[in-house]
Structure formats: C-alpha cells, structure tokens
C-alpha cells in the first residue's frame, strides 16, 4: 500500500488531490488504503482549498468539519505565517 501511495503522491504532486484520487481509483486493488496516505500528504501540501466546491457541497458534514479545522491553532488565522517568519 505505501509504495503505491508514494507513487501517486509523487506522480500527481502538481495535479492536486483530485488528479491523484482519480488515478488511484482507476487502478483498483487496495485503493481505499492508498487514498488515506494520498489524501493526508497532498491535502497537507495543497491545503483544503484545493478541493473543488462541487465536492465540498456534496459532503454532509463539510461545514461541521470546516468549523473544526478553524479551531486548530496553526490554521485558525495568519499567526502561523508570522511564527515561520520569526524562525
């Protein structure tokens, strides 16, 4: 599972999470397990805004999840960027 996940992460790094997800689904096999690693890495790399609106609006708990994301200290506001500038 991990080698396949790394393959999709590297190959579709610039295509974003949607391109990698589509390619992973088309391969079949243990695509559900691969999608966890692919989503975590590319989601962290590209950010939540890489997910198109048409996919966000179709998810039942998107608004609830987005509110939870906003409570995380490093994602809440722009203070994380200030922290990295000081380093």
C-alpha positions in Angstrom: 0.0 0.0 0.0 2.7 2.5 0.9 4.8 2.2 -2.2 1.7 2.7 -4.3 0.7 5.7 -2.3 4.1 7.3 -2.7 3.9 6.7 -6.4 0.6 8.6 -6.7 1.8 11.4 -4.4 5.0 12.0 -6.4 3.4 11.5 -9.9 0.4 13.7 -9.2 2.0 16.2 -6.8 1.3 19.2 -9.1 -2.2 17.9 -10.2 -3.6 18.2 -6.7 -5.6 15.8 -4.7 -8.3 15.4 -7.3 -6.0 14.1 -10.0 -4.3 11.7 -7.6 -7.6 10.5 -6.3 -9.0 9.8 -9.7 -5.9 7.9 -10.8 -5.8 5.9 -7.6 -9.4 4.9 -8.0 -8.9 3.8 -11.6 -6.1 1.4 -10.6 -8.4 -0.5 -8.2 -6.9 -3.0 -5.8 -6.5 -1.6 -2.3 -7.3 1.9 -3.4 -9.1 2.8 -0.2 -6.0 2.2 1.9 -3.8 4.2 -0.6 -6.3 7.0 -0.6 -5.7 7.7 3.1 -2.0 8.4 2.7 -2.5 10.2 -0.6 -5.2 12.4 0.9 -3.2 13.2 4.0 0.0 14.2 2.2 -1.5 16.0 -0.8 -4.1 17.6 1.4 -1.4 19.0 3.7 0.7 20.1 0.8 -2.1 21.8 -1.3 -4.4 22.7 1.5 -8.2 22.3 1.9 -8.8 24.9 -0.8 -7.6 22.5 -3.4 -10.8 20.6 -3.1 -13.3 22.0 -5.6 -16.6 23.4 -4.4 -18.6 20.8 -6.2 -17.0 18.1 -4.0 -17.4 20.2 -0.8 -21.1 20.9 -1.2 -21.9 17.3 -1.7 -20.5 16.2 1.7 -23.0 16.1 4.6 -20.5 17.1 7.3 -18.3 19.6 5.3 -19.5 22.6 7.3 -19.0 20.9 10.6 -15.5 19.7 9.6 -14.6 23.1 8.4 -15.5 24.6 11.7 -13.3 22.1 13.5 -10.4 22.9 11.2 -10.8 26.6 12.1 -10.2 25.8 15.8 -6.8 24.3 15.1 -4.2 26.9 16.3 -2.0 26.9 13.2 -4.9 27.0 10.8 -7.1 29.5 12.7 -5.5 32.7 11.4 -2.4 34.0 9.8 -0.3 33.8 13.0 1.3 30.6 11.7 2.9 32.6 9.0 4.2 35.1 11.5 5.7 32.3 13.5 7.6 30.9 10.5 8.9 34.4 9.6 10.4 34.7 13.0 12.3 31.4 12.6 
